[in-house]
Amino acid sequence: MNFYFDNPEYDLHGYDTQQATASILNILYELRNSYYDYIDVIVGIGTRSVYYTVVDILDKERCHYKFLNTNQSKIRIYRK
């Protein structure tokens, strides 16, 4: 029996930096302990504070990621 599961997508736009930090750390934990190959995260455009917070954490955690659109409001994070 084969099951198909979509990779999850999380929407963080509208969060403050503390909420974004807690959320992205939980998302990374979930990704590392799941069968997903990647997880998509929407950081939005706005003031870019969530964007900078998330990208800083991804870099510090040495995560492999790429931006899915030209305004860099959606990030695909790959499992190590």
N, CA, C, O and CB atoms as a CASP TS submission, in Angstrom:
PFRMAT TS
TARGET T0000
AUTHOR 0000-0000-0000
METHOD Language model
MODEL 1
PARENT N/A
ATOM      1  N   MET     1       0.837  -1.161   0.000  1.00  0.00           N
ATOM      2  CA  MET     1       0.000   0.000   0.000  1.00  0.00           C
ATOM      3  C   MET     1       0.894   1.240   0.000  1.00  0.00           C
ATOM      4  O   MET     1       1.792   1.351   0.836  1.00  0.00           O
ATOM      5  CB  MET     1      -0.959  -0.011   1.211  1.00  0.00           C
ATOM      6  N   ASN     2       0.665   2.157  -0.910  1.00  0.00           N
ATOM      7  CA  ASN     2       1.430   3.396  -0.987  1.00  0.00           C
ATOM      8  C   ASN     2       0.585   4.560  -0.484  1.00  0.00           C
ATOM      9  O   ASN     2      -0.598   4.681  -0.804  1.00  0.00           O
ATOM     10  CB  ASN     2       1.907   3.656  -2.430  1.00  0.00           C
ATOM     11  N   PHE     3       1.221   5.401   0.302  1.00  0.00           N
ATOM     12  CA  PHE     3       0.566   6.613   0.786  1.00  0.00           C
ATOM     13  C   PHE     3       1.309   7.807   0.225  1.00  0.00           C
ATOM     14  O   PHE     3       2.532   7.783   0.089  1.00  0.00           O
ATOM     15  CB  PHE     3       0.524   6.661   2.344  1.00  0.00           C
ATOM     16  N   TYR     4       0.569   8.845  -0.098  1.00  0.00           N
ATOM     17  CA  TYR     4       1.184  10.066  -0.585  1.00  0.00           C
ATOM     18  C   TYR     4       0.871  11.183   0.404  1.00  0.00           C
ATOM     19  O   TYR     4      -0.292  11.448   0.709  1.00  0.00           O
ATOM     20  CB  TYR     4       0.682  10.422  -2.020  1.00  0.00           C
ATOM     21  N   PHE     5       1.902  11.822   0.892  1.00  0.00           N
ATOM     22  CA  PHE     5       1.735  12.931   1.817  1.00  0.00           C
ATOM     23  C   PHE     5       2.384  14.170   1.222  1.00  0.00           C
ATOM     24  O   PHE     5       3.525  14.119   0.765  1.00  0.00           O
ATOM     25  CB  PHE     5       2.340  12.599   3.203  1.00  0.00           C
ATOM     26  N   ASP     6       1.669  15.263   1.227  1.00  0.00           N
ATOM     27  CA  ASP     6       2.252  16.527   0.791  1.00  0.00           C
ATOM     28  C   ASP     6       3.202  17.031   1.862  1.00  0.00           C
ATOM     29  O   ASP     6       2.958  16.873   3.058  1.00  0.00           O
ATOM     30  CB  ASP     6       1.152  17.577   0.492  1.00  0.00           C
ATOM     31  N   ASN     7       4.286  17.640   1.411  1.00  0.00           N
ATOM     32  CA  ASN     7       5.179  18.276   2.362  1.00  0.00           C
ATOM     33  C   ASN     7       4.457  19.483   2.954  1.00  0.00           C
ATOM     34  O   ASN     7       3.755  20.194   2.234  1.00  0.00           O
ATOM     35  CB  ASN     7       6.525  18.692   1.686  1.00  0.00           C
ATOM     36  N   PRO     8       4.616  19.721   4.242  1.00  0.00           N
ATOM     37  CA  PRO     8       3.884  20.813   4.877  1.00  0.00           C
ATOM     38  C   PRO     8       4.408  22.186   4.476  1.00  0.00           C
ATOM     39  O   PRO     8       5.550  22.345   4.042  1.00  0.00           O
ATOM     40  CB  PRO     8       3.949  20.667   6.375  1.00  0.00           C
ATOM     41  N   GLU     9       3.539  23.160   4.636  1.00  0.00           N
ATOM     42  CA  GLU     9       3.876  24.552   4.372  1.00  0.00           C
ATOM     43  C   GLU     9       3.428  25.359   5.586  1.00  0.00           C
ATOM     44  O   GLU     9       2.297  25.218   6.051  1.00  0.00           O
ATOM     45  CB  GLU     9       3.201  25.077   3.042  1.00  0.00           C
ATOM     46  N   TYR    10       4.311  26.196   6.090  1.00  0.00           N
ATOM     47  CA  TYR    10       4.020  27.011   7.265  1.00  0.00           C
ATOM     48  C   TYR    10       4.044  28.479   6.879  1.00  0.00           C
ATOM     49  O   TYR    10       4.926  28.923   6.144  1.00  0.00           O
ATOM     50  CB  TYR    10       5.030  26.730   8.403  1.00  0.00           C
ATOM     51  N   ASP    11       3.083  29.220   7.373  1.00  0.00           N
ATOM     52  CA  ASP    11       2.955  30.640   7.063  1.00  0.00           C
ATOM     53  C   ASP    11       3.314  31.445   8.308  1.00  0.00           C
ATOM     54  O   ASP    11       2.564  31.456   9.284  1.00  0.00           O
ATOM     55  CB  ASP    11       1.513  30.983   6.571  1.00  0.00           C
ATOM     56  N   LEU    12       4.465  32.122   8.269  1.00  0.00           N
ATOM     57  CA  LEU    12       4.939  32.898   9.411  1.00  0.00           C
ATOM     58  C   LEU    12       4.742  34.393   9.226  1.00  0.00           C
ATOM     59  O   LEU    12       5.031  35.165  10.140  1.00  0.00           O
ATOM     60  CB  LEU    12       6.395  32.611   9.658  1.00  0.00           C
ATOM     61  N   HIS    13       4.256  34.821   8.065  1.00  0.00           N
ATOM     62  CA  HIS    13       4.130  36.275   7.896  1.00  0.00           C
ATOM     63  C   HIS    13       3.074  36.803   8.858  1.00  0.00           C
ATOM     64  O   HIS    13       2.031  36.184   9.074  1.00  0.00           O
ATOM     65  CB  HIS    13       3.764  36.642   6.424  1.00  0.00           C
ATOM     66  N   GLY    14       3.376  37.963   9.425  1.00  0.00           N
ATOM     67  CA  GLY    14       2.531  38.524  10.469  1.00  0.00           C
ATOM     68  C   GLY    14       3.028  38.201  11.867  1.00  0.00           C
ATOM     69  O   GLY    14       2.538  38.772  12.841  1.00  0.00           O
ATOM     70  N   TYR    15       3.995  37.293  11.984  1.00  0.00           N
ATOM     71  CA  TYR    15       4.568  36.954  13.285  1.00  0.00           C
ATOM     72  C   TYR    15       5.563  38.036  13.697  1.00  0.00           C
ATOM     73  O   TYR    15       6.110  38.735  12.845  1.00  0.00           O
ATOM     74  CB  TYR    15       5.256  35.559  13.245  1.00  0.00           C
ATOM     75  N   ASP    16       5.799  38.173  15.007  1.00  0.00           N
ATOM     76  CA  ASP    16       6.911  39.007  15.444  1.00  0.00           C
ATOM     77  C   ASP    16       8.160  38.124  15.479  1.00  0.00           C
ATOM     78  O   ASP    16       8.080  36.919  15.238  1.00  0.00           O
ATOM     79  CB  ASP    16       6.625  39.663  16.852  1.00  0.00           C
ATOM     80  N   THR    17       9.307  38.723  15.778  1.00  0.00           N
ATOM     81  CA  THR    17      10.561  37.961  15.688  1.00  0.00           C
ATOM     82  C   THR    17      10.634  36.844  16.733  1.00  0.00           C
ATOM     83  O   THR    17      11.231  35.799  16.471  1.00  0.00           O
ATOM     84  CB  THR    17      11.755  38.898  15.857  1.00  0.00           C
ATOM     85  N   GLN    18      10.043  37.046  17.898  1.00  0.00           N
ATOM     86  CA  GLN    18      10.048  35.984  18.914  1.00  0.00           C
ATOM     87  C   GLN    18       9.185  34.808  18.477  1.00  0.00           C
ATOM     88  O   GLN    18       9.581  33.653  18.636  1.00  0.00           O
ATOM     89  CB  GLN    18       9.550  36.528  20.264  1.00  0.00           C
ATOM     90  N   GLN    19       8.027  35.090  17.938  1.00  0.00           N
ATOM     91  CA  GLN    19       7.157  34.019  17.438  1.00  0.00           C
ATOM     92  C   GLN    19       7.819  33.298  16.271  1.00  0.00           C
ATOM     93  O   GLN    19       7.747  32.073  16.170  1.00  0.00           O
ATOM     94  CB  GLN    19       5.787  34.584  17.006  1.00  0.00           C
ATOM     95  N   ALA    20       8.467  34.064  15.387  1.00  0.00           N
ATOM     96  CA  ALA    20       9.139  33.466  14.231  1.00  0.00           C
ATOM     97  C   ALA    20      10.292  32.573  14.675  1.00  0.00           C
ATOM     98  O   ALA    20      10.485  31.490  14.123  1.00  0.00           O
ATOM     99  CB  ALA    20       9.654  34.559  13.282  1.00  0.00           C
ATOM    100  N   THR    21      11.054  33.016  15.663  1.00  0.00           N
ATOM    101  CA  THR    21      12.171  32.219  16.177  1.00  0.00           C
ATOM    102  C   THR    21      11.670  30.898  16.752  1.00  0.00           C
ATOM    103  O   THR    21      12.190  29.835  16.414  1.00  0.00           O
ATOM    104  CB  THR    21      12.948  33.005  17.249  1.00  0.00           C
ATOM    105  N   ALA    22      10.672  30.962  17.612  1.00  0.00           N
ATOM    106  CA  ALA    22      10.125  29.739  18.208  1.00  0.00           C
ATOM    107  C   ALA    22       9.560  28.820  17.132  1.00  0.00           C
ATOM    108  O   ALA    22       9.760  27.606  17.180  1.00  0.00           O
ATOM    109  CB  ALA    22       9.033  30.080  19.238  1.00  0.00           C
ATOM    110  N   SER    23       8.862  29.388  16.173  1.00  0.00           N
ATOM    111  CA  SER    23       8.239  28.583  15.119  1.00  0.00           C
ATOM    112  C   SER    23       9.269  27.918  14.229  1.00  0.00           C
ATOM    113  O   SER    23       9.145  26.730  13.934  1.00  0.00           O
ATOM    114  CB  SER    23       7.319  29.441  14.276  1.00  0.00           C
ATOM    115  N   ILE    24      10.288  28.655  13.792  1.00  0.00           N
ATOM    116  CA  ILE    24      11.258  28.071  12.861  1.00  0.00           C
ATOM    117  C   ILE    24      12.078  26.991  13.567  1.00  0.00           C
ATOM    118  O   ILE    24      12.441  25.995  12.942  1.00  0.00           O
ATOM    119  CB  ILE    24      12.193  29.166  12.282  1.00  0.00           C
ATOM    120  N   LEU    25      12.374  27.166  14.849  1.00  0.00           N
ATOM    121  CA  LEU    25      13.093  26.114  15.575  1.00  0.00           C
ATOM    122  C   LEU    25      12.241  24.856  15.695  1.00  0.00           C
ATOM    123  O   LEU    25      12.755  23.745  15.565  1.00  0.00           O
ATOM    124  CB  LEU    25      13.504  26.607  16.972  1.00  0.00           C
ATOM    125  N   ASN    26      10.959  25.017  15.938  1.00  0.00           N
ATOM    126  CA  ASN    26      10.055  23.860  15.970  1.00  0.00           C
ATOM    127  C   ASN    26       9.916  23.217  14.599  1.00  0.00           C
ATOM    128  O   ASN    26       9.860  21.993  14.487  1.00  0.00           O
ATOM    129  CB  ASN    26       8.681  24.276  16.485  1.00  0.00           C
ATOM    130  N   ILE    27       9.861  24.037  13.562  1.00  0.00           N
ATOM    131  CA  ILE    27       9.764  23.524  12.191  1.00  0.00           C
ATOM    132  C   ILE    27      11.011  22.719  11.842  1.00  0.00           C
ATOM    133  O   ILE    27      10.907  21.646  11.248  1.00  0.00           O
ATOM    134  CB  ILE    27       9.573  24.685  11.184  1.00  0.00           C
ATOM    135  N   LEU    28      12.185  23.224  12.203  1.00  0.00           N
ATOM    136  CA  LEU    28      13.428  22.499  11.924  1.00  0.00           C
ATOM    137  C   LEU    28      13.473  21.178  12.687  1.00  0.00           C
ATOM    138  O   LEU    28      13.933  20.166  12.157  1.00  0.00           O
ATOM    139  CB  LEU    28      14.648  23.362  12.292  1.00  0.00           C
ATOM    140  N   TYR    29      13.000  21.188  13.920  1.00  0.00           N
ATOM    141  CA  TYR    29      12.939  19.946  14.695  1.00  0.00           C
ATOM    142  C   TYR    29      12.019  18.943  14.007  1.00  0.00           C
ATOM    143  O   TYR    29      12.366  17.771  13.861  1.00  0.00           O
ATOM    144  CB  TYR    29      12.449  20.223  16.138  1.00  0.00           C
ATOM    145  N   GLU    30      10.853  19.407  13.587  1.00  0.00           N
ATOM    146  CA  GLU    30       9.910  18.526  12.899  1.00  0.00           C
ATOM    147  C   GLU    30      10.521  17.965  11.618  1.00  0.00           C
ATOM    148  O   GLU    30      10.380  16.777  11.326  1.00  0.00           O
ATOM    149  CB  GLU    30       8.612  19.279  12.578  1.00  0.00           C
ATOM    150  N   LEU    31      11.195  18.819  10.859  1.00  0.00           N
ATOM    151  CA  LEU    31      11.794  18.380   9.600  1.00  0.00           C
ATOM    152  C   LEU    31      12.847  17.305   9.846  1.00  0.00           C
ATOM    153  O   LEU    31      12.889  16.302   9.133  1.00  0.00           O
ATOM    154  CB  LEU    31      12.417  19.571   8.858  1.00  0.00           C
ATOM    155  N   ARG    32      13.685  17.505  10.836  1.00  0.00           N
ATOM    156  CA  ARG    32      14.760  16.549  11.118  1.00  0.00           C
ATOM    157  C   ARG    32      14.232  15.209  11.622  1.00  0.00           C
ATOM    158  O   ARG    32      14.900  14.184  11.482  1.00  0.00           O
ATOM    159  CB  ARG    32      15.717  17.132  12.139  1.00  0.00           C
ATOM    160  N   ASN    33      13.051  15.216  12.199  1.00  0.00           N
ATOM    161  CA  ASN    33      12.480  14.000  12.780  1.00  0.00           C
ATOM    162  C   ASN    33      11.286  13.481  11.997  1.00  0.00           C
ATOM    163  O   ASN    33      10.418  12.806  12.552  1.00  0.00           O
ATOM    164  CB  ASN    33      12.072  14.254  14.206  1.00  0.00           C
ATOM    165  N   SER    34      11.242  13.793  10.723  1.00  0.00           N
ATOM    166  CA  SER    34      10.109  13.368   9.895  1.00  0.00           C
ATOM    167  C   SER    34      10.616  12.659   8.644  1.00  0.00           C
ATOM    168  O   SER    34      11.821  12.516   8.434  1.00  0.00           O
ATOM    169  CB  SER    34       9.223  14.579   9.509  1.00  0.00           C
ATOM    170  N   TYR    35       9.697  12.234   7.843  1.00  0.00           N
ATOM    171  CA  TYR    35      10.021  11.597   6.569  1.00  0.00           C
ATOM    172  C   TYR    35      10.010  12.601   5.420  1.00  0.00           C
ATOM    173  O   TYR    35      10.262  12.230   4.274  1.00  0.00           O
ATOM    174  CB  TYR    35       9.038  10.468   6.280  1.00  0.00           C
ATOM    175  N   TYR    36       9.723  13.861   5.713  1.00  0.00           N
ATOM    176  CA  TYR    36       9.677  14.878   4.663  1.00  0.00           C
ATOM    177  C   TYR    36      11.075  15.174   4.133  1.00  0.00           C
ATOM    178  O   TYR    36      12.048  15.176   4.887  1.00  0.00           O
ATOM    179  CB  TYR    36       9.028  16.166   5.191  1.00  0.00           C
ATOM    180  N   ASP    37      11.164  15.421   2.838  1.00  0.00           N
ATOM    181  CA  ASP    37      12.426  15.838   2.234  1.00  0.00           C
ATOM    182  C   ASP    37      12.652  17.332   2.413  1.00  0.00           C
ATOM    183  O   ASP    37      13.791  17.797   2.463  1.00  0.00           O
ATOM    184  CB  ASP    37      12.450  15.478   0.750  1.00  0.00           C
ATOM    185  N   TYR    38      11.571  18.070   2.507  1.00  0.00           N
ATOM    186  CA  TYR    38      11.661  19.521   2.675  1.00  0.00           C
ATOM    187  C   TYR    38      10.364  20.048   3.272  1.00  0.00           C
ATOM    188  O   TYR    38       9.334  19.374   3.278  1.00  0.00           O
ATOM    189  CB  TYR    38      11.960  20.219   1.323  1.00  0.00           C
ATOM    190  N   ILE    39      10.450  21.268   3.771  1.00  0.00           N
ATOM    191  CA  ILE    39       9.289  21.993   4.281  1.00  0.00           C
ATOM    192  C   ILE    39       9.363  23.407   3.720  1.00  0.00           C
ATOM    193  O   ILE    39      10.437  24.008   3.676  1.00  0.00           O
ATOM    194  CB  ILE    39       9.247  21.998   5.861  1.00  0.00           C
ATOM    195  N   ASP    40       8.228  23.933   3.294  1.00  0.00           N
ATOM    196  CA  ASP    40       8.164  25.303   2.791  1.00  0.00           C
ATOM    197  C   ASP    40       7.690  26.237   3.896  1.00  0.00           C
ATOM    198  O   ASP    40       6.791  25.909   4.670  1.00  0.00           O
ATOM    199  CB  ASP    40       7.228  25.398   1.563  1.00  0.00           C
ATOM    200  N   VAL    41       8.320  27.412   3.951  1.00  0.00           N
ATOM    201  CA  VAL    41       7.974  28.415   4.951  1.00  0.00           C
ATOM    202  C   VAL    41       7.720  29.738   4.242  1.00  0.00           C
ATOM    203  O   VAL    41       8.543  30.198   3.450  1.00  0.00           O
ATOM    204  CB  VAL    41       9.101  28.561   6.020  1.00  0.00           C
ATOM    205  N   ILE    42       6.584  30.341   4.529  1.00  0.00           N
ATOM    206  CA  ILE    42       6.259  31.663   3.995  1.00  0.00           C
ATOM    207  C   ILE    42       6.636  32.684   5.058  1.00  0.00           C
ATOM    208  O   ILE    42       6.137  32.637   6.182  1.00  0.00           O
ATOM    209  CB  ILE    42       4.733  31.778   3.601  1.00  0.00           C
ATOM    210  N   VAL    43       7.528  33.616   4.692  1.00  0.00           N
ATOM    211  CA  VAL    43       7.963  34.642   5.636  1.00  0.00           C
ATOM    212  C   VAL    43       7.356  36.003   5.318  1.00  0.00           C
ATOM    213  O   VAL    43       7.466  36.928   6.123  1.00  0.00           O
ATOM    214  CB  VAL    43       9.476  34.742   5.636  1.00  0.00           C
ATOM    215  N   GLY    44       6.729  36.138   4.177  1.00  0.00           N
ATOM    216  CA  GLY    44       6.093  37.393   3.805  1.00  0.00           C
ATOM    217  C   GLY    44       7.093  38.453   3.379  1.00  0.00           C
ATOM    218  O   GLY    44       8.300  38.218   3.320  1.00  0.00           O
ATOM    219  N   ILE    45       6.555  39.620   3.085  1.00  0.00           N
ATOM    220  CA  ILE    45       7.395  40.729   2.620  1.00  0.00           C
ATOM    221  C   ILE    45       7.499  41.779   3.725  1.00  0.00           C
ATOM    222  O   ILE    45       8.567  41.931   4.318  1.00  0.00           O
ATOM    223  CB  ILE    45       6.816  41.360   1.310  1.00  0.00           C
ATOM    224  N   GLY    46       6.445  42.489   4.012  1.00  0.00           N
ATOM    225  CA  GLY    46       6.369  43.441   5.130  1.00  0.00           C
ATOM    226  C   GLY    46       7.655  44.173   5.441  1.00  0.00           C
ATOM    227  O   GLY    46       8.317  44.692   4.543  1.00  0.00           O
ATOM    228  N   THR    47       8.011  44.215   6.723  1.00  0.00           N
ATOM    229  CA  THR    47       9.224  44.913   7.162  1.00  0.00           C
ATOM    230  C   THR    47      10.463  44.038   7.035  1.00  0.00           C
ATOM    231  O   THR    47      11.579  44.505   7.263  1.00  0.00           O
ATOM    232  CB  THR    47       9.070  45.376   8.603  1.00  0.00           C
ATOM    233  N   ARG    48      10.278  42.797   6.679  1.00  0.00           N
ATOM    234  CA  ARG    48      11.356  41.817   6.474  1.00  0.00           C
ATOM    235  C   ARG    48      11.987  41.335   7.772  1.00  0.00           C
ATOM    236  O   ARG    48      12.980  40.610   7.722  1.00  0.00           O
ATOM    237  CB  ARG    48      12.425  42.410   5.598  1.00  0.00           C
ATOM    238  N   SER    49      11.454  41.706   8.931  1.00  0.00           N
ATOM    239  CA  SER    49      12.047  41.252  10.192  1.00  0.00           C
ATOM    240  C   SER    49      11.936  39.737  10.342  1.00  0.00           C
ATOM    241  O   SER    49      12.868  39.096  10.828  1.00  0.00           O
ATOM    242  CB  SER    49      11.369  41.948  11.381  1.00  0.00           C
ATOM    243  N   VAL    50      10.811  39.158   9.932  1.00  0.00           N
ATOM    244  CA  VAL    50      10.665  37.696   9.990  1.00  0.00           C
ATOM    245  C   VAL    50      11.627  37.044   9.010  1.00  0.00           C
ATOM    246  O   VAL    50      12.256  36.037   9.336  1.00  0.00           O
ATOM    247  CB  VAL    50       9.204  37.268   9.677  1.00  0.00           C
ATOM    248  N   TYR    51      11.749  37.605   7.822  1.00  0.00           N
ATOM    249  CA  TYR    51      12.685  37.091   6.812  1.00  0.00           C
ATOM    250  C   TYR    51      14.099  37.028   7.387  1.00  0.00           C
ATOM    251  O   TYR    51      14.745  35.982   7.331  1.00  0.00           O
ATOM    252  CB  TYR    51      12.661  37.978   5.540  1.00  0.00           C
ATOM    253  N   TYR    52      14.581  38.143   7.937  1.00  0.00           N
ATOM    254  CA  TYR    52      15.948  38.182   8.457  1.00  0.00           C
ATOM    255  C   TYR    52      16.125  37.236   9.644  1.00  0.00           C
ATOM    256  O   TYR    52      17.174  36.608   9.782  1.00  0.00           O
ATOM    257  CB  TYR    52      16.315  39.609   8.867  1.00  0.00           C
ATOM    258  N   THR    53      15.126  37.131  10.487  1.00  0.00           N
ATOM    259  CA  THR    53      15.190  36.215  11.628  1.00  0.00           C
ATOM    260  C   THR    53      15.306  34.771  11.159  1.00  0.00           C
ATOM    261  O   THR    53      16.162  34.026  11.636  1.00  0.00           O
ATOM    262  CB  THR    53      13.954  36.381  12.522  1.00  0.00           C
ATOM    263  N   VAL    54      14.448  34.378  10.226  1.00  0.00           N
ATOM    264  CA  VAL    54      14.434  32.998   9.734  1.00  0.00           C
ATOM    265  C   VAL    54      15.727  32.668   8.997  1.00  0.00           C
ATOM    266  O   VAL    54      16.324  31.620   9.242  1.00  0.00           O
ATOM    267  CB  VAL    54      13.229  32.770   8.812  1.00  0.00           C
ATOM    268  N   VAL    55      16.165  33.540   8.105  1.00  0.00           N
ATOM    269  CA  VAL    55      17.390  33.283   7.334  1.00  0.00           C
ATOM    270  C   VAL    55      18.600  33.207   8.260  1.00  0.00           C
ATOM    271  O   VAL    55      19.482  32.373   8.052  1.00  0.00           O
ATOM    272  CB  VAL    55      17.605  34.382   6.268  1.00  0.00           C
ATOM    273  N   ASP    56      18.655  34.062   9.277  1.00  0.00           N
ATOM    274  CA  ASP    56      19.758  34.021  10.236  1.00  0.00           C
ATOM    275  C   ASP    56      19.798  32.673  10.960  1.00  0.00           C
ATOM    276  O   ASP    56      20.870  32.089  11.119  1.00  0.00           O
ATOM    277  CB  ASP    56      19.626  35.168  11.255  1.00  0.00           C
ATOM    278  N   ILE    57      18.657  32.187  11.389  1.00  0.00           N
ATOM    279  CA  ILE    57      18.602  30.886  12.070  1.00  0.00           C
ATOM    280  C   ILE    57      18.983  29.759  11.118  1.00  0.00           C
ATOM    281  O   ILE    57      19.729  28.856  11.495  1.00  0.00           O
ATOM    282  CB  ILE    57      17.195  30.636  12.647  1.00  0.00           C
ATOM    283  N   LEU    58      18.481  29.804   9.895  1.00  0.00           N
ATOM    284  CA  LEU    58      18.824  28.763   8.918  1.00  0.00           C
ATOM    285  C   LEU    58      20.325  28.730   8.659  1.00  0.00           C
ATOM    286  O   LEU    58      20.916  27.655   8.553  1.00  0.00           O
ATOM    287  CB  LEU    58      18.069  28.993   7.599  1.00  0.00           C
ATOM    288  N   ASP    59      20.942  29.901   8.556  1.00  0.00           N
ATOM    289  CA  ASP    59      22.392  29.954   8.345  1.00  0.00           C
ATOM    290  C   ASP    59      23.147  29.425   9.566  1.00  0.00           C
ATOM    291  O   ASP    59      24.107  28.669   9.419  1.00  0.00           O
ATOM    292  CB  ASP    59      22.835  31.395   8.035  1.00  0.00           C
ATOM    293  N   LYS    60      22.726  29.813  10.757  1.00  0.00           N
ATOM    294  CA  LYS    60      23.392  29.342  11.978  1.00  0.00           C
ATOM    295  C   LYS    60      23.252  27.832  12.151  1.00  0.00           C
ATOM    296  O   LYS    60      24.162  27.174  12.654  1.00  0.00           O
ATOM    297  CB  LYS    60      22.820  30.058  13.202  1.00  0.00           C
ATOM    298  N   GLU    61      22.116  27.289  11.737  1.00  0.00           N
ATOM    299  CA  GLU    61      21.875  25.844  11.838  1.00  0.00           C
ATOM    300  C   GLU    61      22.451  25.084  10.640  1.00  0.00           C
ATOM    301  O   GLU    61      22.344  23.860  10.564  1.00  0.00           O
ATOM    302  CB  GLU    61      20.372  25.569  11.951  1.00  0.00           C
ATOM    303  N   ARG    62      23.057  25.812   9.714  1.00  0.00           N
ATOM    304  CA  ARG    62      23.664  25.247   8.500  1.00  0.00           C
ATOM    305  C   ARG    62      22.667  24.433   7.678  1.00  0.00           C
ATOM    306  O   ARG    62      22.964  23.333   7.211  1.00  0.00           O
ATOM    307  CB  ARG    62      24.853  24.371   8.870  1.00  0.00           C
ATOM    308  N   CYS    63      21.499  24.998   7.522  1.00  0.00           N
ATOM    309  CA  CYS    63      20.438  24.353   6.745  1.00  0.00           C
ATOM    310  C   CYS    63      20.613  24.667   5.266  1.00  0.00           C
ATOM    311  O   CYS    63      21.079  25.742   4.890  1.00  0.00           O
ATOM    312  CB  CYS    63      19.044  24.811   7.232  1.00  0.00           C
ATOM    313  N   HIS    64      20.233  23.715   4.451  1.00  0.00           N
ATOM    314  CA  HIS    64      20.208  23.927   3.005  1.00  0.00           C
ATOM    315  C   HIS    64      18.812  24.426   2.658  1.00  0.00           C
ATOM    316  O   HIS    64      17.814  23.778   2.974  1.00  0.00           O
ATOM    317  CB  HIS    64      20.570  22.606   2.207  1.00  0.00           C
ATOM    318  N   TYR    65      18.749  25.585   2.004  1.00  0.00           N
ATOM    319  CA  TYR    65      17.456  26.166   1.655  1.00  0.00           C
ATOM    320  C   TYR    65      17.574  26.944   0.354  1.00  0.00           C
ATOM    321  O   TYR    65      18.670  27.280  -0.096  1.00  0.00           O
ATOM    322  CB  TYR    65      16.940  27.080   2.786  1.00  0.00           C
ATOM    323  N   LYS    66      16.419  27.221  -0.238  1.00  0.00           N
ATOM    324  CA  LYS    66      16.386  28.070  -1.423  1.00  0.00           C
ATOM    325  C   LYS    66      15.094  28.866  -1.406  1.00  0.00           C
ATOM    326  O   LYS    66      14.099  28.469  -0.799  1.00  0.00           O
ATOM    327  CB  LYS    66      16.510  27.229  -2.729  1.00  0.00           C
ATOM    328  N   PHE    67      15.137  29.996  -2.088  1.00  0.00           N
ATOM    329  CA  PHE    67      13.960  30.848  -2.198  1.00  0.00           C
ATOM    330  C   PHE    67      13.142  30.400  -3.397  1.00  0.00           C
ATOM    331  O   PHE    67      13.690  30.111  -4.461  1.00  0.00           O
ATOM    332  CB  PHE    67      14.358  32.344  -2.327  1.00  0.00           C
ATOM    333  N   LEU    68      11.830  30.343  -3.219  1.00  0.00           N
ATOM    334  CA  LEU    68      10.955  29.822  -4.264  1.00  0.00           C
ATOM    335  C   LEU    68      10.359  30.910  -5.143  1.00  0.00           C
ATOM    336  O   LEU    68       9.687  30.606  -6.129  1.00  0.00           O
ATOM    337  CB  LEU    68       9.850  29.024  -3.646  1.00  0.00           C
ATOM    338  N   ASN    69      10.592  32.163  -4.807  1.00  0.00           N
ATOM    339  CA  ASN    69      10.081  33.245  -5.639  1.00  0.00           C
ATOM    340  C   ASN    69      11.061  34.415  -5.628  1.00  0.00           C
ATOM    341  O   ASN    69      11.989  34.452  -4.820  1.00  0.00           O
ATOM    342  CB  ASN    69       8.687  33.698  -5.153  1.00  0.00           C
ATOM    343  N   THR    70      10.847  35.356  -6.521  1.00  0.00           N
ATOM    344  CA  THR    70      11.820  36.436  -6.694  1.00  0.00           C
ATOM    345  C   THR    70      11.850  37.409  -5.526  1.00  0.00           C
ATOM    346  O   THR    70      12.892  38.013  -5.274  1.00  0.00           O
ATOM    347  CB  THR    70      11.522  37.188  -7.955  1.00  0.00           C
ATOM    348  N   ASN    71      10.757  37.582  -4.810  1.00  0.00           N
ATOM    349  CA  ASN    71      10.771  38.510  -3.674  1.00  0.00           C
ATOM    350  C   ASN    71      11.212  37.837  -2.369  1.00  0.00           C
ATOM    351  O   ASN    71      11.179  38.454  -1.304  1.00  0.00           O
ATOM    352  CB  ASN    71       9.388  39.120  -3.490  1.00  0.00           C
ATOM    353  N   GLN    72      11.616  36.593  -2.460  1.00  0.00           N
ATOM    354  CA  GLN    72      12.175  35.820  -1.343  1.00  0.00           C
ATOM    355  C   GLN    72      11.231  35.740  -0.143  1.00  0.00           C
ATOM    356  O   GLN    72      11.674  35.749   1.005  1.00  0.00           O
ATOM    357  CB  GLN    72      13.492  36.431  -0.906  1.00  0.00           C
ATOM    358  N   SER    73       9.938  35.661  -0.415  1.00  0.00           N
ATOM    359  CA  SER    73       8.970  35.568   0.676  1.00  0.00           C
ATOM    360  C   SER    73       8.593  34.122   0.997  1.00  0.00           C
ATOM    361  O   SER    73       7.874  33.865   1.962  1.00  0.00           O
ATOM    362  CB  SER    73       7.722  36.355   0.326  1.00  0.00           C
ATOM    363  N   LYS    74       9.077  33.186   0.193  1.00  0.00           N
ATOM    364  CA  LYS    74       8.799  31.767   0.428  1.00  0.00           C
ATOM    365  C   LYS    74      10.114  30.991   0.342  1.00  0.00           C
ATOM    366  O   LYS    74      10.859  31.112  -0.631  1.00  0.00           O
ATOM    367  CB  LYS    74       7.753  31.215  -0.604  1.00  0.00           C
ATOM    368  N   ILE    75      10.384  30.194   1.376  1.00  0.00           N
ATOM    369  CA  ILE    75      11.658  29.482   1.493  1.00  0.00           C
ATOM    370  C   ILE    75      11.390  27.982   1.581  1.00  0.00           C
ATOM    371  O   ILE    75      10.523  27.539   2.335  1.00  0.00           O
ATOM    372  CB  ILE    75      12.461  29.972   2.737  1.00  0.00           C
ATOM    373  N   ARG    76      12.137  27.214   0.808  1.00  0.00           N
ATOM    374  CA  ARG    76      12.095  25.752   0.911  1.00  0.00           C
ATOM    375  C   ARG    76      13.322  25.314   1.696  1.00  0.00           C
ATOM    376  O   ARG    76      14.455  25.606   1.314  1.00  0.00           O
ATOM    377  CB  ARG    76      12.050  25.065  -0.510  1.00  0.00           C
ATOM    378  N   ILE    77      13.083  24.612   2.794  1.00  0.00           N
ATOM    379  CA  ILE    77      14.155  24.142   3.667  1.00  0.00           C
ATOM    380  C   ILE    77      14.254  22.633   3.501  1.00  0.00           C
ATOM    381  O   ILE    77      13.265  21.915   3.652  1.00  0.00           O
ATOM    382  CB  ILE    77      13.896  24.536   5.168  1.00  0.00           C
ATOM    383  N   TYR    78      15.457  22.157   3.188  1.00  0.00           N
ATOM    384  CA  TYR    78      15.676  20.735   2.933  1.00  0.00           C
ATOM    385  C   TYR    78      16.197  20.038   4.176  1.00  0.00           C
ATOM    386  O   TYR    78      16.938  20.613   4.974  1.00  0.00           O
ATOM    387  CB  TYR    78      16.651  20.540   1.773  1.00  0.00           C
ATOM    388  N   ARG    79      15.794  18.794   4.317  1.00  0.00           N
ATOM    389  CA  ARG    79      16.295  17.974   5.418  1.00  0.00           C
ATOM    390  C   ARG    79      17.748  17.632   5.142  1.00  0.00           C
ATOM    391  O   ARG    79      18.139  17.427   3.993  1.00  0.00           O
ATOM    392  CB  ARG    79      15.443  16.680   5.597  1.00  0.00           C
ATOM    393  N   LYS    80      18.542  17.571   6.193  1.00  0.00           N
ATOM    394  CA  LYS    80      19.969  17.252   6.051  1.00  0.00           C
ATOM    395  C   LYS    80      20.159  15.793   5.743  1.00  0.00           C
ATOM    396  O   LYS    80      21.291  15.337   5.589  1.00  0.00           O
ATOM    397  CB  LYS    80      20.742  17.620   7.315  1.00  0.00           C
TER
END
